[in-house]
Amino acid sequence: MSIGTFGNIYSDELITATELNRQPGRVLDKALERPVTITRNDQSFALLRREEVTSLVKAATQSKAVFEVLTVAFSLLLGKEIGFEHPYGWLSVFEEDDLQEFIKELTEAFRLIDSSTTAWEMIDAIIHEWHESAIAIASPELATAFSAETDEVPLTKPPAGSAV
């Protein structure tokens, strides 16, 4: 179930606790179709399928992570110092253009959440790939390897008629 589906979560059917006690099977059948609110005195309880609750918790948790990583990226664009001890401090190795590209990729993937079943996986992959790139950029060994001059040997054409 997508986040957009929960936009009308409170337009569900209201059922009293007494009705739940008298007809539990009917109430559970309704809860299979859509969320049900059970009322008792001044209290309300949501009855949802476990998969729907799991989806909501995942969306809330991952949305928080997306918000935090985007906040760090925007802060860096504004010139704020973010240390490597921060969970997303690795973003500080990127130039302004790269940060803008990261923000663009991540926000485009986030917009797909309601329409794509793989949006969260895409978001995780984007963050992971950028993190791996940051590790590579920050690695002195890789920087040395990339800047090292190579002893290139030009390829020569094999003599005619020779078997390769």
Backbone torsions as a table, in degrees:
resi	resn	phi	psi	omega
1	MET	NA	133.6	-177.6
2	SER	-86.2	165.3	179.4
3	ILE	-62.0	-38.8	-179.2
4	GLY	-59.3	-30.8	179.4
5	THR	-65.1	-26.8	-178.0
6	PHE	-85.6	2.7	178.5
7	GLY	-60.7	-28.9	-179.8
8	ASN	-114.0	33.5	-176.0
9	ILE	-61.6	-28.1	-178.8
10	TYR	-95.0	9.9	173.1
11	SER	-98.3	26.4	-179.2
12	ASP	-80.4	-176.1	-179.3
13	GLU	-87.8	134.4	177.5
14	LEU	-90.8	131.9	-179.8
15	ILE	-132.4	137.8	178.9
16	THR	-80.5	157.8	177.0
17	ALA	-61.5	-33.6	177.8
18	THR	-63.4	-44.1	178.6
19	GLU	-63.4	-38.1	177.0
20	LEU	-61.6	-42.2	179.7
21	ASN	-66.4	-35.1	-176.8
22	ARG	-81.2	-34.1	-175.1
23	GLN	-136.7	63.1	-176.2
24	PRO	-62.0	-36.4	-179.8
25	GLY	-63.8	-43.4	179.7
26	ARG	-65.2	-40.2	179.9
27	VAL	-65.9	-42.5	178.7
28	LEU	-65.9	-35.7	176.2
29	ASP	-62.2	-40.3	177.6
30	LYS	-65.0	-38.8	-178.6
31	ALA	-68.5	-20.7	174.5
32	LEU	-68.6	-30.8	-176.8
33	GLU	-86.3	-39.2	-176.5
34	ARG	-162.5	165.1	178.6
35	PRO	-60.8	147.2	179.2
36	VAL	-125.5	138.2	174.4
37	THR	-106.0	126.0	178.2
38	ILE	-104.2	127.3	-178.2
39	THR	-109.8	141.9	174.5
40	ARG	-146.7	117.4	-174.9
41	ASN	54.8	-121.6	179.4
42	ASP	-101.1	18.3	-177.6
43	GLN	-110.4	150.7	176.5
44	SER	-129.8	140.7	-180.0
45	PHE	-128.6	137.5	178.6
46	ALA	-94.1	133.0	176.0
47	LEU	-113.5	110.6	-177.7
48	LEU	-130.0	156.4	173.0
49	ARG	-66.5	146.9	-177.5
50	ARG	-57.7	-38.8	179.9
51	GLU	-61.8	-36.7	179.8
52	GLU	-68.4	-40.4	177.9
53	VAL	-66.1	-42.3	177.5
54	THR	-59.1	-43.5	178.9
55	SER	-62.5	-42.5	178.6
56	LEU	-63.7	-43.6	-179.9
57	VAL	-65.1	-43.0	178.4
58	LYS	-61.4	-44.7	-179.5
59	ALA	-62.3	-42.9	-179.6
60	ALA	-65.5	-44.1	-179.0
61	THR	-65.3	-46.8	-177.2
62	GLN	-74.0	-31.5	175.9
63	SER	-63.4	-37.8	177.8
64	LYS	-62.8	-42.8	179.0
65	ALA	-65.1	-42.0	178.3
66	VAL	-62.5	-44.4	178.9
67	PHE	-60.1	-44.0	-177.5
68	GLU	-66.4	-44.1	-178.9
69	VAL	-67.6	-36.5	176.8
70	LEU	-68.7	-36.6	177.1
71	THR	-61.1	-42.5	178.3
72	VAL	-64.7	-44.4	-179.8
73	ALA	-61.2	-45.9	178.8
74	PHE	-65.6	-38.3	178.2
75	SER	-61.6	-41.1	178.0
76	LEU	-64.8	-39.6	177.5
77	LEU	-62.5	-30.5	179.5
78	LEU	-84.9	2.2	176.6
79	GLY	91.9	6.5	179.5
80	LYS	-74.6	143.4	177.1
81	GLU	-84.0	128.4	176.1
82	ILE	-123.1	121.6	-177.8
83	GLY	-77.8	159.1	-179.9
84	PHE	-67.2	-16.3	178.0
85	GLU	-71.1	-20.1	176.7
86	HIS	-68.9	142.9	-179.2
87	PRO	-55.1	-27.4	178.3
88	TYR	-115.4	23.0	178.2
89	GLY	-63.2	-21.0	178.5
90	TRP	-60.6	-20.9	178.7
91	LEU	-64.9	-19.9	-176.2
92	SER	-68.6	-11.0	178.6
93	VAL	-79.2	-12.1	-175.1
94	PHE	-89.4	149.6	174.4
95	GLU	-75.8	168.3	-178.2
96	GLU	-57.2	-44.5	-180.0
97	ASP	-61.9	-40.2	179.2
98	ASP	-65.7	-42.3	178.4
99	LEU	-61.6	-40.8	178.3
100	GLN	-64.5	-38.3	177.3
101	GLU	-66.2	-41.1	177.4
102	PHE	-60.2	-47.4	179.4
103	ILE	-60.4	-43.1	-180.0
104	LYS	-62.0	-48.4	-179.8
105	GLU	-60.2	-45.2	-176.1
106	LEU	-68.5	-42.4	-179.7
107	THR	-69.0	-35.3	176.9
108	GLU	-64.3	-41.2	177.9
109	ALA	-67.2	-38.4	-179.6
110	PHE	-64.3	-34.4	178.8
111	ARG	-66.2	-18.1	-178.6
112	LEU	-85.8	-2.0	-173.6
113	ILE	-55.6	-42.0	-178.0
114	ASP	-75.9	-20.0	-174.2
115	SER	-112.2	-7.5	-176.5
116	SER	-128.8	135.1	178.3
117	THR	-79.2	-11.2	-178.7
118	THR	-109.7	11.2	-176.2
119	ALA	-59.5	-43.2	-178.6
120	TRP	-64.8	-38.0	177.6
121	GLU	-65.4	-38.1	176.8
122	MET	-62.3	-43.5	-179.9
123	ILE	-62.6	-46.5	177.9
124	ASP	-59.1	-42.1	-179.2
125	ALA	-65.7	-41.7	179.2
126	ILE	-60.9	-49.2	-179.5
127	ILE	-62.4	-42.6	-179.6
128	HIS	-62.3	-47.1	-178.7
129	GLU	-63.0	-42.3	178.5
130	TRP	-66.9	-36.4	178.1
131	HIS	-64.7	-44.2	178.3
132	GLU	-61.2	-40.3	177.5
133	SER	-63.4	-39.8	178.8
134	ALA	-63.5	-40.3	177.7
135	ILE	-61.7	-43.4	179.6
136	ALA	-64.3	-42.7	-180.0
137	ILE	-64.1	-39.2	-176.3
138	ALA	-80.8	-9.3	-175.9
139	SER	-78.4	118.1	178.5
140	PRO	-64.3	-33.5	179.4
141	GLU	-63.8	-44.0	178.8
142	LEU	-68.5	-37.3	178.1
143	ALA	-62.0	-41.6	177.9
144	THR	-64.6	-44.0	-179.2
145	ALA	-63.5	-40.6	-179.0
146	PHE	-71.5	-30.0	-177.3
147	SER	-91.9	-8.9	-178.9
148	ALA	-68.5	141.2	176.7
149	GLU	-80.0	140.0	-179.0
150	THR	-102.3	150.4	174.4
151	ASP	-92.6	82.9	-178.3
152	GLU	-77.1	139.5	175.7
153	VAL	-116.2	120.6	-179.3
154	PRO	-66.7	143.7	177.4
155	LEU	-75.7	141.1	177.4
156	THR	-110.5	153.5	-179.6
157	LYS	-76.1	131.7	179.5
158	PRO	-66.0	150.4	179.0
159	PRO	-60.2	147.2	-179.7
160	ALA	-61.2	137.8	176.3
161	GLY	84.7	-1.3	179.4
162	SER	-85.0	144.1	179.5
163	ALA	-84.7	136.5	-179.0
164	VAL	-102.9	NA	NA
